């Protein structure tokens, strides 16, 4: 009998009941809540006169709707000018108060994007099952946790029963072997993976990312990779536990205390795929072949290297692909065979659950240091992932570097990644964005998103168009991996 | 949840791959704290020529005449015919809420994104997966025949075309049962309350660090 994958182990450790019809009940250790996908779940509980099964499994914070300007945030909830957004944030506060769920409110220094907050607090631990009404919950798989996004009905189901009805996924392994080139980051790795396997390549699978290039990433880099597993169609992204994982967790507020720490670490060491584990599908990429990536279209799979060009739709053999590429170029206002470095930008967004952690901000600041945002850029903004990331960045003086270069320094939240607050693109505007989705209208009605790494976004801000960070003269940003 | 009954419904074709949930229901409408009322904003950016706002009277907005759901021949459509990887992207359940509120009971496509697939069944929407060649053929038949309808028979896991052709599909027994009976998952799961409590005790004994003393 072959060994178990990491996913198999996590599944088996949480299996409450396997039903004859193929579905299973899986026990959930952690549920993260935010204001957008929880109100209807709380309402459902209330209507059915049900109580949450286990309060301490839940942790809430508002992130999608919150304004990010310093002035608005100084006013707390009353700084939310949009009355509909305000009701949603207040509803989260009211629900958490009513049911006794711990919440980091709008001006709590621990508030931030749920997928930044969970790991930062140690509320995400190896061996946990983690769910949230948000598809980027895959992020937490970087810790060897089984984490995935769920819908609002499932949020209610987990609150009421502490379980999720699930069907076992298939196992896929994506290996990235070798050494990443200077200036090539976790973001470029995951974009290259999506470019290779496609946005539906991981549908039905839990993807485990492995190989020497993945092992060399910091926890923050690993989170960036797992975060975008969903953009490859996989609800779950996973990375095995190693010293990097364990070193990151020590002394975090929700992490095990002294007497339990050793037992926990011993348990976590098993959270790796067995050497003889079988995967249903396996893909390997060579790290040396990955260059800084830029998306040119309206799906994350429409991506290429910085030295590349926008493809000719009619070079594709498949008619559906021809149609979607044609439509994408029309929406993006780009020409077939146009060089990526010739794409001019209007706005720059550095933030989101993909790239708003301290290492991301350091990478961008290295590029921006002593430079000026190009005059042609209408807005360049940096939105830290949490209040604690913001404090850390300020302690390191990164805020000053950004402000002096002409970036706006903002308060934490999801911001322009999905533009539910006031931070958005205008019609036709091109944005170099460190977020995760370049769908039509995602960052604003008619907005044109290009997904890139933080260093690439900062470099584009300075130049006004895309440039290869590897060619910047005497720039230590190219050593961002070691930061 | 309403019971899913056999019906014959008009088919509307949406000829586009990778339709994401942002396209199904744009983010500005996610600010609602209700489960209903999303139908008027289904495919908002394709359906209207202006940018929609929550709470707006959509009857006054300029319609995009080229969009399939605005064409008279597809009025009252209950079956949406779509392309591969339908429902990709965000986990927003507002997407199936919008489809259901608009009147769709069934979506047919060569493949669906995982989270959307789960969310749809939890809202009484049947998703049917057919191979690409079958979907291609259905697109051609819909284009060629005004008022094209399909007879959807979940109990026997089949769709019957106007010419009498029977197309069988797969759906797992649990989902089929919940749809046909209009069952609430939570009530079903709570029947296993004892099993959950027993598991929880064992889990807590083995891995106490997963449980906090108090919230």
Boltz contact constraints between the chains, C-beta under 6 A:
constraints:
  - contact:
      token1: [A, 16]
      token2: [B, 195]
      max_distance: 6.0
  - contact:
      token1: [A, 16]
      token2: [B, 196]
      max_distance: 6.0
  - contact:
      token1: [A, 16]
      token2: [B, 199]
      max_distance: 6.0
  - contact:
      token1: [A, 17]
      token2: [B, 192]
      max_distance: 6.0
  - contact:
      token1: [A, 17]
      token2: [B, 195]
      max_distance: 6.0
  - contact:
      token1: [A, 21]
      token2: [B, 173]
      max_distance: 6.0
  - contact:
      token1: [A, 21]
      token2: [B, 174]
      max_distance: 6.0
  - contact:
      token1: [A, 22]
      token2: [B, 172]
      max_distance: 6.0
  - contact:
      token1: [A, 23]
      token2: [B, 174]
      max_distance: 6.0
  - contact:
      token1: [A, 27]
      token2: [B, 199]
      max_distance: 6.0
  - contact:
      token1: [A, 29]
      token2: [B, 210]
      max_distance: 6.0
  - contact:
      token1: [A, 36]
      token2: [B, 30]
      max_distance: 6.0
  - contact:
      token1: [A, 39]
      token2: [B, 33]
      max_distance: 6.0
  - contact:
      token1: [A, 40]
      token2: [B, 35]
      max_distance: 6.0
  - contact:
      token1: [A, 55]
      token2: [B, 215]
      max_distance: 6.0
  - contact:
      token1: [A, 56]
      token2: [B, 212]
      max_distance: 6.0
  - contact:
      token1: [A, 56]
      token2: [B, 215]
      max_distance: 6.0
  - contact:
      token1: [A, 84]
      token2: [B, 31]
      max_distance: 6.0
  - contact:
      token1: [A, 84]
      token2: [B, 54]
      max_distance: 6.0
  - contact:
      token1: [A, 85]
      token2: [B, 31]
      max_distance: 6.0
  - contact:
      token1: [A, 88]
      token2: [B, 31]
      max_distance: 6.0
  - contact:
      token1: [A, 88]
      token2: [B, 33]
      max_distance: 6.0
  - contact:
      token1: [A, 91]
      token2: [B, 33]
      max_distance: 6.0
  - contact:
      token1: [A, 102]
      token2: [B, 215]
      max_distance: 6.0
  - contact:
      token1: [A, 134]
      token2: [B, 91]
      max_distance: 6.0
  - contact:
      token1: [A, 135]
      token2: [B, 90]
      max_distance: 6.0
  - contact:
      token1: [A, 135]
      token2: [B, 91]
      max_distance: 6.0
  - contact:
      token1: [A, 135]
      token2: [B, 115]
      max_distance: 6.0
  - contact:
      token1: [A, 149]
      token2: [B, 91]
      max_distance: 6.0
  - contact:
      token1: [A, 149]
      token2: [B, 115]
      max_distance: 6.0
  - contact:
      token1: [A, 151]
      token2: [B, 91]
      max_distance: 6.0
  - contact:
      token1: [A, 151]
      token2: [B, 93]
      max_distance: 6.0
  - contact:
      token1: [A, 151]
      token2: [B, 119]
      max_distance: 6.0
  - contact:
      token1: [A, 152]
      token2: [B, 93]
      max_distance: 6.0
  - contact:
      token1: [A, 153]
      token2: [B, 122]
      max_distance: 6.0
  - contact:
      token1: [A, 157]
      token2: [B, 185]
      max_distance: 6.0
  - contact:
      token1: [A, 157]
      token2: [B, 186]
      max_distance: 6.0
  - contact:
      token1: [A, 160]
      token2: [B, 186]
      max_distance: 6.0
  - contact:
      token1: [A, 161]
      token2: [B, 189]
      max_distance: 6.0
  - contact:
      token1: [A, 163]
      token2: [B, 189]
      max_distance: 6.0
  - contact:
      token1: [A, 163]
      token2: [B, 196]
      max_distance: 6.0
  - contact:
      token1: [A, 165]
      token2: [B, 185]
      max_distance: 6.0
  - contact:
      token1: [A, 199]
      token2: [B, 18]
      max_distance: 6.0
  - contact:
      token1: [A, 199]
      token2: [B, 88]
      max_distance: 6.0
  - contact:
      token1: [A, 200]
      token2: [B, 85]
      max_distance: 6.0
  - contact:
      token1: [A, 203]
      token2: [B, 114]
      max_distance: 6.0
  - contact:
      token1: [A, 235]
      token2: [B, 114]
      max_distance: 6.0
  - contact:
      token1: [A, 256]
      token2: [B, 209]
      max_distance: 6.0
  - contact:
      token1: [A, 260]
      token2: [B, 209]
      max_distance: 6.0
  - contact:
      token1: [A, 264]
      token2: [B, 209]
      max_distance: 6.0
  - contact:
      token1: [A, 299]
      token2: [B, 18]
      max_distance: 6.0
  - contact:
      token1: [A, 320]
      token2: [B, 17]
      max_distance: 6.0
  - contact:
      token1: [A, 324]
      token2: [B, 17]
      max_distance: 6.0
  - contact:
      token1: [A, 418]
      token2: [B, 27]
      max_distance: 6.0
  - contact:
      token1: [A, 420]
      token2: [B, 27]
      max_distance: 6.0
  - contact:
      token1: [A, 439]
      token2: [B, 20]
      max_distance: 6.0
  - contact:
      token1: [A, 439]
      token2: [B, 22]
      max_distance: 6.0
  - contact:
      token1: [A, 441]
      token2: [B, 26]
      max_distance: 6.0
  - contact:
      token1: [A, 441]
      token2: [B, 45]
      max_distance: 6.0
  - contact:
      token1: [A, 442]
      token2: [B, 22]
      max_distance: 6.0
  - contact:
      token1: [A, 445]
      token2: [B, 51]
      max_distance: 6.0
